[in-house]
Amino acid sequence: MTPRQIGLHLGGLIVLIGLLAGWYWQSTGARAVPALTGSLKSDDAKVRIAAAQALAEIGPVAKAAVPDLLNQALHDPVLYAGTTAAGALRRIDLVAARQVMTAYLPALNNEDVQKRRDACAMLEGLGPVAKPAVPALSNALNDTNETVRMQAAGALGEIGIPASLVIRGLAKALQDPAPTVRHRALTQFAFSIPPTEAVVPLLKQLLEDKDRSITTLAQVALNSPLRQAKDRTAVYVTILQMGSVNDYTLRQLAQFGLEAAGTVPAVIPVLKHDRPLFRYLAAEVLGAIGPGAEGAVPALIAALQDQDIVVRDSVAEALEAIGTPEAHQAVTTHRRIDGSK
Amino acid sequence: MTALHHPRTLTRITVTLYWGCIVFGLTLPGIVTVAHDSYRRHGAWAEAIQDFRLHLFAPGYNLFLVGVLNAIPFVLLAVFLLFHLGTAATQDPAIVSRRLLGVAGAVAVAVGLSAWAHLGTTLYPDAQGALVYLFLPIYLLVLIPLGYGCGRLIGKVARGERERS
């Protein structure tokens, strides 16, 4: 081969690499939003689900997709397509996610069992953003239908905050007569909700359960690092300091409450994160810590100007929980201004 | 000089191997995914291809990046063989044979190992399976030169046998 021929083939390879890079660039990030929004209108549920998942990954810059995601969350005939849309909304637009919550809350009391199950699944999809639905979901643990109770326990675990209400609800579900409900509640304590000392006797009782999978899971929950580690917050602080903020980490810290007081310096910068979900959860962590998060008051007061009303409300609640005169003053002023808007 | 050593034939072989390596490296993970998916759906190729397309850039799948990762050692092999075989035509036919055998060994190792790894990951998926996609290019970069060496060695042994007989 001549040097020219070799050069041409190498050039061809460079062109191919360039085309592939262009294709990748065009298909990811904000550039992909118009095509993905179009896919939300597909007749194929699989396409709608994949599009919603991809939009969730893109985050707040996919705001243009919110109306279609909202439509999918509220009206899609395929439940999983609806829950993935709800999951995407919580990462893109908290106000829209709360709209979904408000739309599904009444369905928890619907006569139709299927509608009650769907409502639980949708609230689970919304995760911590559906915090105001926790009391209603706790009531759903008294439902006559076993599957509704099981899904309500799953939703409570996924929402995770406020920890006291969630743990009370899940503790009740641990004593449910149906093994599927007990199993679902136990899964939360084994893998995502730190079991409190009040829950431990219930977990120990379940070591004697007739269902073998429940006894195994109870053992896992009792041995859970979420319960046993000496400094349970240390790993999450490291994660935040490394800059790898994620909703799981923040939700865990919100569940530790006052115990997470040492994490305040690591949580404060998250109040300025570009993802509203993380800002919201950061405020929830500080609110759960309460007076121990006094050092975060100036940052929280600044966060009262957040562009997202759900974040602002959460910040105001956090300031009230911290309860210093300065915090109270800021909340009163904020409520007056926000109310007049 | 045999037909194989004719400059035009050698150029054709080199170009085919060069682009074949690149395209194969890039598409092998996709081919395995689509074939396996289609087999699971009892031959529904269209659905399998649509699923593949959906997951090309989807979080948690990223089949495009899997293809690119797999292609890295193949691209390096392609560039190597382009120079190695492309400049061999002007040399001694014995050198051409030796280089061809070496490249054949390297290609066989790359194709075999990559196909085996992707088939294994697809047929027996587990939580850590995706790590294969990260480590496979590294293993290939180490084993491709070994494959080349084996090819040359086989050629040498065969030549020795021929000379003895």
Contacts between the chains, C-beta under 8 A, distances in Angstrom:
chain1	res1	chain2	res2	distance
A	1	B	11	5.2
A	1	B	14	6.4
A	1	B	82	7.9
A	1	B	86	3.8
A	1	B	87	7.1
A	1	B	89	6.6
A	5	B	11	7.2
A	5	B	86	7.2
A	6	B	82	6.0
A	6	B	83	6.8
A	6	B	86	5.0
A	6	B	87	7.8
A	9	B	15	6.8
A	9	B	18	6.0
A	9	B	19	7.8
A	9	B	82	5.9
A	10	B	79	7.1
A	10	B	82	7.1
A	12	B	19	8.0
A	13	B	22	6.6
A	13	B	75	7.0
A	13	B	78	7.3
A	13	B	79	7.3
A	16	B	22	7.1
A	20	B	26	7.9
A	20	B	68	6.9
A	23	B	64	7.8
A	24	B	57	7.4
A	24	B	64	6.2
A	27	B	56	7.1
A	27	B	57	4.6
A	27	B	64	7.6
A	28	B	57	5.5
A	32	B	57	7.1
A	44	B	50	7.8
A	46	B	50	7.9
A	46	B	51	7.0
A	46	B	54	6.6
A	47	B	50	7.9
A	47	B	54	6.3
A	50	B	54	4.4
A	50	B	55	6.9
A	50	B	58	5.4
A	53	B	58	6.2
A	53	B	59	6.1
A	53	B	60	7.5
A	54	B	57	6.9
A	54	B	58	5.6
A	54	B	59	6.4
A	56	B	59	7.6
A	57	B	59	4.0
